[in-house]
Amino acid sequence: MKHLPLVLGILIVVGLAGIAGWQVYESGILQRFADDGNRGQGTADVGGPFTLVAQDGHTVSDTDFRGKLMLVYFGYTFCPDVCPTSLQNEAVALDILGDDADDVAPIFITVDPNRDSQQVMAEYMDAFGPRFIGLRGTEEQVAEVAKRYRVYFRKVDPDKDPENYLVDHLSFLYLMGRDGKFITAFGHATTPEEIARGIREYL
C-alpha cells in the first residue's frame, strides 16, 4: 500500500499525457482542414451527400437541411464520456444562441449502427433536447458518410464482447453551411461559448 500514491501519480500523469496527445492530434487535423480551405476554392473537401434513417423512422438526406446550418457529429450512444460531453456542449451552445438556434440542425450520426437501434437513438437524442436529429444506416452507409467527412472510427475488440465493446473515433463537430458546404470544425476541447460564437458568424 505504501506504493499506492506513486502508482496513482503515474496513472494521472499518463492519463493527462494521453488527453494532451489526443488534443494535439485533433489540432493537427483541424489545421489540415484550414490548410485545405486556403487552397483552391477556399473550402476544405469535407462532407458530402448522405441518406440515412432518423430516430423517428423517417429517411432523411442532407438536402433536407438546405437553408439551415448543419452541426454534424459522429459518435455512438454507448460512448462513456467523449460523446455525451460533446453533445452536451453542443446543446448548451444552442441554448446560448436562443431563437437563432432555429436556423441550426444538430445532427448525430452513429458509427455503431448494430447496437444503436432506432429506439436506442430516440432515447439518446431525447437526453439532449428535441432539436437533435439522430441518424443511422447500415455499416456500409455509415462508413461511406464518415469517409466523406474524414472521420476515423474503429471498433475495439468487438469479438471479445459483442455487447460491450468501445469504438475509437474522432470527436469533431462539423459546421456545414446553408448550402451543405463545409465551413469549419470544432474540436473536443472547444467550449460551448466558443461554439456559439463560431456558429453566430454564419447565421
N, C-alpha and C positions, 0 to 999 in steps of 0.2 A: 504493500500500500504506500510505502514511502516514495515510490517512484511515480505515483499517480499524478501529482501536479506536473511533473516533467512530461509524462505521456499526453496529458490534456493540453499542455502548452504546445507540444509538437503538432497535435491534431488541429489546433486552432490556427497555427501558422500555415500548415499545409492547406487547410480549408480556405483561408484568406488568399493564399497564393493562387489556388485554383480559381477563385472568383475573379481575382485581378487578371489572371491569364485569360480567362474567358472574355472579360470586358475588353482587353487589348485585342483579342481575336475579332470580336464584334466590331470594334472601332476600325480595324483594318478593312473589314468588308464594307462598312459604311463609307470609308474613304474611297474604296474602289467604285462604289456606286457614284460618288461625287465625281471621281475622275472620268468615269464613263460618260457622265452627264455633261462634262466640259468638252467632250469631243463631238463632232458631227452635229446633230440636230439639237443638242443641249439637254436631252433627257436620256437617262440610262435605260438600257434594254431590259427592263424588269416588268413582269406582269404579262397579261395576255388573256385571251378568252377562256371562259370556263362555263360548264353547265353541270350543276350539282343539285342535290336534293336538300331542302331546308328542313328545319326541325318540325315544321308543321306538315311535311309530306309533299309540299309543292316543289316542282322543278323550277329552278331559277338560273339565270345566266347573268354574266357580267353586264350585258346590255340593259338588264332590268334596272340598273342603278345609274344609268346615264342622267346627267343633270345634278347628281349628288356627288360629294366627295366620298370615296370608299376608304375605310380603315380596315386593312386585311391582316389578320393574324393567323398563323399556322401553329397548332398545338394539339393537345388531346386531353380528354376530361379526367383521365386517371393521373395526370401530371401532378406531382405532390407539391410543387412550390412555384416554379417559374411561370407556368401558365396562369394560375389564379392571381398571382401578383400582377402580371402584365395586364390581365383583363380588368382587374380592379383599378389599376392606374388609368386605364382607358376609360372606364366608367366615370371616374372622378373628373377626368379631363372633359368629358361630355357634359357633366353637370356644371363645370365651370363655364362652358360655352352658353349655357342657358338655352333660350329659344333657338339660337343659331345651330344647335346640335341637330335640329330637324333636317338640316341640309347635309348631314353626315350619316353614312350607312356603316355601322360597325359589324364586320363580317369575321366570323371564326370558322376556319376550315380545319377539320380534324385530320391528323396524319395517322390516325389509328381507327379506321372505319370498322374493323372487325369487332372491336369492343364498344365503340361509340355508336350505338344504335340510335334510331330516331328518337326513341323515348329518353334515352340517356342524354342525348344532345339537348332535348327540350328542357329537361330538368336542370341541366348545367347552365344553359343560357338564362333561365329564369333567375338564377342567383345573381346575375349581373345587370338585370334590367330588361324591360320589354323592347328596348331598341335593338338588342343584339340578335344577329341572324347567324345561326349555326348551320354549316353546310357539310355534307358528307357525300361520298361516292364510292365506287369500287376502289380497290387498292391501285389499280392501273390509272383510273381517272385522277385520283389524288396525287399520285406520283407525277403525272404529266403537268398538273397545275403547279405543284411545288417546283418542278423544274423551271417553269416559266417565270416563277418568282425568285429563282435562285435559292430555294430553301433546301438545306440539307436536313435529312432525318434518317434515323436508323433504329430499329428495334434492338434492344439489348437482351440477348439470350432468351428469346421467346419460347424456345423448346423446353427450357428448364421448368418454366411455369407459365403455361399459356394464358393464365388469367391475371397474373400479377407482374408482368414484365414492365420495364421502363422503355421510353423512347427518347433517344438523344435527338435534339433538334435545335435549330437556331431560333432565337427569340427576338424577332423584329416585328414592328408594327408598321406596315406599309401604308403610306398616304398616296392614294390614287386620285387624279383629277376628275373633274366632271365629265371629261371625255374618255375616262378609263386609262389615261396615261400616267405613268409613274411620276410622282413629284419628289418624294423623299421617304426615308425610313427612320424610325425612332428605335434606338437600341434599348435593351432591357433596363439600363440604368437611368433612362430618361424619366423625369418627374412628371406628374400629371399637369403641373403648371406649364412646363416646357412643351408638353404635347399640345395643350390647349393653345399656346401661343403659336406653335407651328401650324396648327390647323387654321387658326383665325386669319393668317396671312392669305389664305386662298378662299375664304368664304365671300 
